[in-house]
Every structure is written in structure tokens, then in C-alpha cells.
């Protein structure tokens, strides 16, 4: 008779569902799915779900080629709706929001991101920074170094990735604890919440029970809502000391198109979103908008920031700082003016949209 082993059984790793909204995403999806399949995370503990908004390129062919587990329709077409549809179909105890233009930088990425969930108080995790690779397009490197895809966020102070200009991952004053490979961050409902929630964001599915995430999963509202419904209105999230690649834009024209979509979608959907402003948040935003507008119009502050960035992390990509800020100011100004003049608000059409 075989002797029974006295060693305790190794606990199963959490079952993770990767949620990827797509619409004609073939240009970047190949790299995204390849990086997911290269993970050292057990395949039997991993589920990949695409929520497709009607792609007519090679997106669905790539999904089948890489063995995607589920493909679900996204009739509302937006990325926020796609995340919702994928989440509805998910079987995992942890949901991982990976965009089709994300690349996981190494084979250990998912294991690193899941590790903080061993702490039962952690409800979500997110990479600390964007990975800046020398082979990526200039704009992609610029946004990685800036630590955000919208420079207005820098002036407001509400961002969520390591920023070369500030040396911080957020401009908000948050309570953190260093846990070696990650930071435990205390999120309070009565204080401003950083824009954590996309591009490699992981969250316990159980944490969504009290969160308004359907039919549109608005990234920046998920943690705020979770904190509002938590005991003592406090939650803990992990900022993991790793990065993620975000192939956001290749050209200024592409950036302008995405900024127009971002602004118009925000102005349209903001009418239906019941967001509760916390004390001082509105004032902080208005001051940040004023500083951003003044800096962009006068140019001098932007030149100083560009010089600082190039000194701290030499890269020709810093020359994009001025044009990116100019495009951003133009798109926000046009969007607000249209709304003030009473033009009908509508999201940018996804017809012929391509990632």
C-alpha cells in the first residue's frame, strides 16, 4: 500500500478570464493574443473572451487561430459595452481587462498580476507603468514615458501610471504600503480616485456585485463605485511593479481621431452616468483645465516640460509633447463648444472603425 503524502496540496491558481473588446483590431490583435498565449500561467486556469462589435477584417480569424475560448457579440459597439458583454460571459473568479492594442511584456506578467490576490483584502490589480520599447512608434513611446494617453490628466493630477515628469504614478495623495513586488493602495470613496481600470486591469468578479458596470463598463468609475459600497467605504488595490505595452497611436491624425472619440463619448454618456463628486474634486479639475489651457496657449510651460522629460529619459519622442497637447485642447474645446451651442450629442460612429 502506498504511503499517503504528508505534503499539503498546492492550492489552485485563480481562474482568470481575459476580456478583450474588438472592432477591426487585426493590426494589433495578433501581437496581443500571441503575448497572452506565451504566459507561463496554466492554460487550464485561463479563459480568453473576445467581445466583437462586427469586425470585417481578420480579427475573428486571429481569434480562432489563437484558440480564443469564447467570441460574443457586442451590439452596442463601444469598448465600454464590449467589456460588459465579455464580463457577462466570463467564468473566471478574476477578470483581466486587456485591450486589443496591449502586449504583455514578458511570460511572467499574468502570474505577477495575480500574485497580490493572495492577500484577501485586494480586490484589483494594475501595472505600475507603461512599458517603453525603443522599437515602438514615437507616439507610443511618448505616451509610455508620460504615463497617460491624455496630457490633460497630468495637469489635473489624476493619472495612474508612472510619469517621467513627476516621478510618481499618480498626482493624488494616496495611502500606500510597499509589499515588495507591488504597492497596496488604499482607495477611499470620499476622496478622489485615480483613473485605475484599463490596459491590464484585473478585478475580482465578486467585487462587481455592487458596481454599476452594465451596459457600459466605464473604467474610471468601477473602483469608485466599489469603494462606495464597501465596508467603511474603503478598498485595497495593488499597483504591481511591472509594465504593459499600449500601442495607442502611430500618427497625430490617429491620436486626433481617438481624442475626438474620447471627448464625444464622454459628453454623450456623462448625461446618464450618476457620478458622485467628492469634496474638492471639481475644483481640482477646473484648476487643472485652466493650467493645461494656459500652458498650451503660451507654449513656454510645455517647452520646459519637454526639456525636463528629455533630460530625465532621453528620447526623441518628447518632441510630440507640444502637438499632442495642442490636439487635445482643440478636441476638448470643440466638444464643449458643441455642447454649449446645443448641438445634438452623439458618440463617434464606429462604422469603418479600425484599431
C-alpha positions as CSV (number, residue, x, y, z in Angstrom):
1,X,0.0,0.0,0.0
2,X,1.3,3.5,-1.0
3,X,2.0,5.8,1.9
4,X,-0.1,9.0,1.9
5,X,1.9,12.1,1.2
6,X,2.2,14.4,4.2
7,X,2.8,17.5,2.0
8,X,-0.1,19.8,1.6
9,X,-1.7,20.1,-1.8
10,X,-0.6,23.1,-3.8
11,X,-3.6,25.5,-4.0
12,X,-5.0,26.1,-7.4
13,X,-4.2,29.4,-9.0
14,X,-7.3,31.6,-9.5
15,X,-9.2,31.0,-12.7
16,X,-8.7,34.2,-14.9
17,X,-11.0,35.4,-17.7
18,X,-9.3,37.7,-20.1
19,X,-11.7,40.2,-21.6
20,X,-10.9,41.8,-25.0
21,X,-13.3,44.1,-26.8
22,X,-12.6,44.2,-30.5
23,X,-13.6,46.0,-33.7
24,X,-11.4,45.6,-36.8
25,X,-8.5,45.1,-34.4
26,X,-6.4,42.8,-36.6
27,X,-3.5,45.2,-36.9
28,X,-2.6,44.8,-33.2
29,X,-4.6,41.7,-32.0
30,X,-2.1,39.3,-33.4
31,X,0.6,40.6,-31.1
32,X,-1.8,40.9,-28.2
33,X,-3.0,37.3,-28.4
34,X,0.5,36.0,-29.0
35,X,1.7,37.6,-25.8
36,X,-1.3,36.1,-23.9
37,X,-0.6,32.6,-25.2
38,X,3.1,32.9,-24.2
39,X,2.2,33.4,-20.5
40,X,3.5,30.8,-18.0
41,X,0.1,30.8,-16.4
42,X,-1.6,27.4,-16.6
43,X,-3.8,27.3,-19.8
44,X,-6.5,25.4,-18.0
45,X,-6.8,28.2,-15.5
46,X,-7.1,30.8,-18.2
47,X,-10.1,31.8,-20.4
48,X,-9.9,34.2,-23.3
49,X,-13.1,36.1,-24.4
50,X,-13.5,38.4,-27.3
51,X,-16.5,40.8,-27.4
52,X,-16.6,41.7,-31.1
53,X,-18.5,44.7,-32.5
54,X,-18.8,43.4,-36.0
55,X,-15.3,43.1,-37.4
56,X,-14.9,42.7,-41.1
57,X,-11.1,42.4,-41.2
58,X,-9.1,39.4,-39.9
59,X,-9.9,39.8,-36.2
60,X,-12.1,36.7,-36.0
61,X,-9.7,34.6,-38.0
62,X,-6.9,35.6,-35.5
63,X,-9.2,34.7,-32.6
64,X,-9.7,31.2,-34.0
65,X,-6.1,30.8,-34.8
66,X,-5.0,31.5,-31.2
67,X,-7.7,29.3,-29.7
68,X,-9.9,32.1,-28.1
69,X,-12.4,30.3,-25.8
70,X,-15.4,32.5,-26.5
71,X,-16.4,35.1,-29.0
72,X,-19.5,37.1,-28.0
73,X,-21.3,39.8,-30.0
74,X,-21.1,43.5,-28.9
75,X,-24.2,45.1,-30.5
76,X,-23.6,48.5,-28.8
77,X,-20.2,48.6,-30.4
78,X,-18.3,50.7,-27.9
79,X,-15.3,49.4,-25.9
80,X,-17.2,50.0,-22.7
81,X,-20.1,47.9,-23.9
82,X,-17.6,45.2,-25.2
83,X,-16.1,44.9,-21.7
84,X,-19.6,44.4,-20.3
85,X,-20.6,41.7,-22.8
86,X,-17.3,39.8,-22.2
87,X,-17.7,40.1,-18.4
88,X,-21.2,38.6,-18.7
89,X,-19.8,35.6,-20.5
90,X,-16.8,35.2,-18.1
91,X,-16.4,32.1,-15.9
92,X,-13.3,33.3,-14.1
93,X,-13.1,34.5,-10.5
94,X,-10.7,37.2,-11.7
95,X,-11.4,39.3,-14.8
96,X,-8.5,40.7,-16.7
97,X,-9.2,43.7,-19.0
98,X,-6.7,43.5,-21.8
99,X,-7.3,45.8,-24.8
100,X,-6.6,44.6,-28.3
101,X,-3.7,47.1,-28.6
102,X,-2.0,45.8,-25.4
103,X,1.0,43.5,-25.4
104,X,2.0,41.6,-22.2
105,X,5.8,42.4,-22.0
106,X,7.0,39.0,-20.7
107,X,5.9,35.5,-19.9
108,X,5.6,36.1,-16.2
109,X,3.2,39.1,-16.5
110,X,-0.1,37.4,-15.6
111,X,1.5,35.5,-12.7
112,X,2.8,38.8,-11.3
113,X,-0.5,40.5,-11.7
114,X,-2.4,37.7,-10.0
115,X,0.0,37.3,-7.0
116,X,-1.4,40.2,-4.9
117,X,-4.8,38.4,-4.8
118,X,-3.3,36.0,-2.3
119,X,-4.0,38.9,0.1
120,X,-7.7,38.6,0.6
121,X,-8.2,42.4,1.1
122,X,-7.0,43.1,-2.5
123,X,-9.9,43.4,-4.9
124,X,-8.0,44.6,-8.0
125,X,-4.5,45.0,-9.5
126,X,-2.9,47.1,-12.3
127,X,0.6,47.5,-13.7
128,X,2.6,50.4,-12.3
129,X,3.8,51.7,-15.6
130,X,3.6,51.6,-19.4
131,X,6.5,49.7,-21.0
132,X,8.5,51.9,-23.3
133,X,10.2,49.9,-26.0
134,X,12.7,51.5,-28.4
135,X,11.2,49.7,-31.4
136,X,7.7,51.2,-30.9
137,X,6.4,54.3,-32.8
138,X,7.3,57.7,-31.5
139,X,3.8,58.5,-30.2
140,X,3.6,55.1,-28.4
141,X,6.9,55.8,-26.6
142,X,5.8,59.4,-25.8
143,X,2.6,58.2,-24.1
144,X,4.5,55.5,-22.2
145,X,7.0,58.0,-20.9
146,X,4.3,60.5,-20.0
147,X,2.4,57.6,-18.2
148,X,-1.0,58.5,-19.7
149,X,-2.8,58.9,-23.0
150,X,-4.3,62.3,-22.3
151,X,-1.9,65.1,-21.2
152,X,-4.8,67.0,-19.5
153,X,-4.7,64.3,-16.8
154,X,-1.2,65.4,-15.9
155,X,-2.3,68.9,-15.1
156,X,-5.3,67.7,-13.2
157,X,-3.1,65.2,-11.3
158,X,-5.4,62.3,-11.8
159,X,-3.4,59.6,-13.7
160,X,-2.5,56.0,-12.8
161,X,0.9,55.1,-14.4
162,X,4.5,56.1,-13.7
163,X,5.1,59.6,-15.2
164,X,8.6,60.6,-16.1
165,X,7.8,64.3,-15.5
166,X,6.5,63.9,-11.9
167,X,8.4,60.7,-10.9
168,X,5.1,59.4,-9.5
169,X,2.4,57.0,-10.7
170,X,-0.3,59.4,-9.6
171,X,-0.7,63.0,-8.6
172,X,-3.2,62.2,-5.9
173,X,-2.3,61.9,-2.3
174,X,-3.0,58.2,-1.5
175,X,-2.1,55.9,1.4
176,X,0.2,53.1,0.1
177,X,2.2,50.2,1.5
178,X,5.2,48.6,-0.2
179,X,4.7,44.9,-0.5
180,X,7.9,44.1,-2.4
181,X,6.6,43.3,-5.9
182,X,3.6,45.6,-5.6
183,X,2.1,48.5,-3.7
184,X,-1.0,48.2,-1.6
185,X,-3.1,51.3,-2.3
186,X,-5.9,52.4,-0.1
187,X,-8.9,53.8,-2.1
188,X,-11.5,55.8,-0.1
189,X,-14.9,56.7,-1.5
190,X,-14.8,60.2,0.0
191,X,-11.5,61.1,-1.8
192,X,-10.5,61.4,-5.5
193,X,-9.9,58.0,-7.1
194,X,-7.1,57.6,-9.7
195,X,-8.0,56.5,-13.2
196,X,-7.3,52.8,-12.5
197,X,-9.3,50.4,-14.6
198,X,-7.9,49.6,-18.1
199,X,-4.9,48.4,-20.0
200,X,-4.1,45.4,-17.9
201,X,-6.5,45.9,-15.0
202,X,-7.5,42.8,-13.0
203,X,-10.5,42.7,-10.6
204,X,-12.3,40.0,-8.6
205,X,-15.6,39.2,-10.3
206,X,-17.2,39.2,-6.8
207,X,-16.3,42.9,-6.4
208,X,-18.7,43.8,-9.3
209,X,-21.9,42.7,-7.5
210,X,-22.4,46.2,-6.1
211,X,-21.0,48.1,-9.0
212,X,-22.8,49.7,-11.9
213,X,-21.0,48.1,-14.8
214,X,-23.7,47.3,-17.3
215,X,-24.5,48.0,-20.1
216,X,-21.3,50.2,-20.2
217,X,-18.2,49.4,-18.2
218,X,-16.8,52.8,-17.5
219,X,-13.2,52.2,-16.4
220,X,-12.8,55.2,-14.1
221,X,-16.0,54.6,-12.2
222,X,-15.6,50.9,-11.2
223,X,-13.3,51.4,-8.2
224,X,-15.1,54.5,-7.1
225,X,-18.4,52.5,-7.1
226,X,-16.7,49.6,-5.4
227,X,-15.4,51.8,-2.6
228,X,-18.8,53.5,-2.1
229,X,-20.4,50.1,-1.4
230,X,-17.6,48.6,0.7
231,X,-17.4,48.4,4.5
232,X,-16.2,51.8,5.8
233,X,-16.2,52.8,2.1
234,X,-12.6,51.7,1.7
235,X,-11.0,49.2,-0.6
236,X,-7.4,48.0,-1.3
237,X,-5.9,47.6,-4.8
238,X,-2.5,46.6,-5.9
239,X,-0.2,48.5,-8.2
240,X,2.2,45.8,-9.5
241,X,5.8,46.7,-10.2
242,X,5.7,45.8,-13.9
243,X,4.6,47.4,-17.1
244,X,2.3,46.7,-20.1
245,X,2.7,47.8,-23.7
246,X,0.0,50.0,-25.1
247,X,0.2,50.5,-28.9
248,X,-2.1,53.6,-28.6
249,X,-1.3,55.6,-31.7
250,X,1.2,55.8,-34.6
251,X,0.3,59.2,-36.0
252,X,-1.1,62.6,-34.8
253,X,-4.1,62.1,-37.1
254,X,-4.8,58.8,-35.4
255,X,-4.5,60.4,-32.0
256,X,-6.8,63.3,-33.0
257,X,-9.4,60.7,-34.1
258,X,-9.2,58.8,-30.8
259,X,-9.3,62.0,-28.8
260,X,-12.4,63.1,-30.7
261,X,-14.0,59.8,-29.9
262,X,-13.0,60.0,-26.2
263,X,-14.4,63.6,-25.8
264,X,-17.6,63.0,-27.7
265,X,-18.3,59.7,-26.0
266,X,-17.7,61.3,-22.6
267,X,-20.0,64.2,-23.2
268,X,-22.7,61.9,-24.5
269,X,-22.5,59.2,-21.8
270,X,-21.9,61.7,-19.0
271,X,-25.7,62.6,-19.1
272,X,-26.5,59.0,-18.0
273,X,-23.7,58.4,-15.5
274,X,-24.6,59.1,-11.9
275,X,-21.2,60.1,-10.6
276,X,-20.9,61.5,-7.1
277,X,-18.3,64.2,-6.9
278,X,-16.1,64.1,-3.7
279,X,-15.1,67.3,-1.9
280,X,-12.6,69.3,-3.8
281,X,-12.6,67.2,-6.9
282,X,-14.5,69.6,-9.1
283,X,-12.2,72.5,-8.1
284,X,-9.1,70.3,-8.7
285,X,-10.3,69.6,-12.2
286,X,-11.1,73.2,-13.0
287,X,-7.7,74.4,-11.9
288,X,-6.0,71.6,-13.9
289,X,-8.0,72.5,-17.0
290,X,-7.1,76.2,-16.6
291,X,-3.4,75.3,-16.2
292,X,-3.4,73.0,-19.2
293,X,-5.2,75.6,-21.4
294,X,-2.7,78.3,-20.3
295,X,0.3,76.1,-20.8
296,X,-0.8,75.0,-24.3
297,X,-1.7,78.5,-25.4
298,X,1.5,80.2,-24.1
299,X,3.7,77.1,-25.0
300,X,6.5,78.0,-22.6
301,X,5.5,75.6,-19.8
302,X,5.2,72.8,-22.4
303,X,8.7,73.6,-23.7
304,X,10.1,73.3,-20.1
305,X,8.3,70.0,-19.5
306,X,9.6,68.7,-22.8
307,X,13.2,69.7,-21.8
308,X,12.7,68.0,-18.4
309,X,11.4,64.8,-19.9
310,X,14.3,64.6,-22.4
311,X,16.8,65.2,-19.6
312,X,15.3,62.5,-17.3
313,X,14.7,60.0,-20.1
314,X,16.4,61.0,-23.4
315,X,14.1,60.1,-26.3
316,X,13.2,61.9,-29.5
317,X,9.6,61.1,-28.6
318,X,9.4,64.1,-26.3
319,X,9.1,66.4,-29.3
320,X,5.5,65.1,-29.6
321,X,4.5,66.9,-26.3
322,X,3.5,70.2,-27.9
323,X,1.5,68.8,-30.8
324,X,-0.3,66.3,-28.6
325,X,-1.3,69.0,-26.1
326,X,-2.5,71.2,-29.0
327,X,-4.6,68.4,-30.5
328,X,-6.0,67.6,-27.0
329,X,-7.0,71.3,-26.3
330,X,-8.7,71.5,-29.8
331,X,-10.7,68.4,-29.3
332,X,-11.9,69.3,-25.8
333,X,-12.7,72.9,-26.9
334,X,-14.7,71.8,-29.9
335,X,-16.6,69.2,-27.9
336,X,-17.6,71.6,-25.1
337,X,-18.5,74.4,-27.6
338,X,-20.8,72.0,-29.5
339,X,-22.5,71.1,-26.3
340,X,-22.9,74.7,-25.2
341,X,-24.4,75.6,-28.6
342,X,-26.9,72.9,-28.2
343,X,-25.8,70.6,-30.9
344,X,-27.1,67.1,-30.5
345,X,-24.6,65.0,-28.6
346,X,-23.8,61.6,-30.1
347,X,-20.8,59.2,-29.8
348,X,-18.5,58.9,-32.7
349,X,-19.8,56.4,-35.2
350,X,-18.0,53.0,-35.1
351,X,-18.8,52.5,-38.8
352,X,-15.5,51.7,-40.6
353,X,-13.6,52.0,-37.3
354,X,-10.2,50.3,-37.3
355,X,-7.8,49.9,-34.4
